[in-house]
Structures are given as C-alpha cells and as structure tokens.
C-alpha cells in the first residue's frame, strides 16, 4: 500500500458509522400470552359455533366470556409491568376482531336465526336473510370501533370513559344471552327482536356514547375489607348463578351508557333553558 493510500485510509470514516443502526422490534411475552389466549378462545368459539348444537353454542358463549377475561388481563399486566408496545397493541386489536367481532357475529346468527330454516313460515326466510346483514354490520362496527380506539384512545376526561360501547361488552352481551337462554330461537318474531338487539349493539359500538372504563381503579393499592367481601360475593354469584348474573352485568353495563347519555342531554336542556322563577 502506498503512503497516499495509507493517509486516505486513516482519514476515511469507518464504514460501521456510515450504516445506520438497525432498529430491533419485538413484543413482550408476558402480556402476549394473554392475547394469544384471547385469540385461541375466539377461534374455539367459531369452531364450536359451526357444530350448531345447543351444548356447542353454550360452549362458544363461554369461550367468548373467557376471551373477555384474557383481554382484560393483557392490558392491565402490560401497564403494570411497563411492557406495552405498539406491536402488542396491534396484535391485541387483531385478536379482538376475531374474538369480539367474527365469533359473536356467527354465534348470534347460529343461535338466533339459523333455526328459522326449519319453519314453514314465509317471514322466517326474510328474517334469515336479514340475519346475514345484521351479523356483518356487527362485525363492521366492531372493526371500526377498534380502529378508532387505536387512533383516538379513551375519552379525554381523565381517561375514565370509552367512546362507544367497548367491543368486549358487545360480544359479552351476545354471549351472556346465549348462555342464559341456551335453546336456539325458532320463532321468526323472536329472532327479529334478537337481530334488533344485535344491531343496537353494533350502532352503540360506532357511536359516541360514553361508557365507564374503570381505569381509575387502583388495584395495586389497599382497599377496605368491604371491597374484598363484595368482590368475593360477586365471584361466588357468577360461579353459582352464571346465567342470571352474567346477563344482568352485561345488561346493566349496556344500559349505563345510554341512560347516562339521556341524563346529560336532559341536564343540558335544563341548563340552557332555565325556568323563570317569577313566571
């Protein structure tokens, strides 16, 4: 090597510095295990729904309920252990589309509409066709709700509220109803009422109605003994009377957002149109 080449080699910048460092991307395993459990429950619910018998539909409803538990745990564990990531967030949303979109939509159709094919009433066929449209509407609003949440997050008021009915709550309402009644519907007007409820759930998911997020509860802090007793009684009630208790919880949460919206509208009208005390 010539002296000029040696000088040029000494002045040249190292090639390693010219190449930008590769950004490593990954996912935290602990919360992802619960997301996988959520996805597995959704897949199992779809698989058992295809069988169509009463025990299988009930098992599908239970699987959706278990998916809700996994979905609650993965987010809380990720926040508690500071293992949140953008990749985990997107993975969780894709799992939610399966467990809280496709699975409950198919379950709602199989349990509430498919039995109409065995009837000879002409209204049954019309309701059966309507069931496909309502099921797709539920799935569409579920995907829209998840996409909007990924962009906007929770309501800005101290992150206490969800904007729109959360997808696990909508799926839980369908699962709770199937688990409580168990026997598939075979009357066209009852099935029509059922489709009305499923459509209402879809609209509420895409709406701006606020629902409590329970994010302000500090689970890692100390609470009174009464809180511990109440939680224990609730768990015991779910175990012993799962049909009635789960349906009551799902219904009360569903109505809480609608009733809260109506109360706020009434208060706003009263505040904007005060009555004249002298009149």
QUIFEN-V139808 format. One record per helix or strand of 2 or more residues. SS is the DSSP state (H for helix, E for strand). FROM is the first residue (numbers start at 1). TO is the last residue. Records with the same first field share a line. If there is no record, write none. Layout:
SS: FROM-TO ; FROM-TO
This chain:
H: 3-11 ; 15-18 ; 29-51 ; 54-80 ; 86-112 ; 114-118 ; 122-152 ; 167-181 ; 188-206 ; 225-240 ; 242-272
E: 161-163 ; 210-212
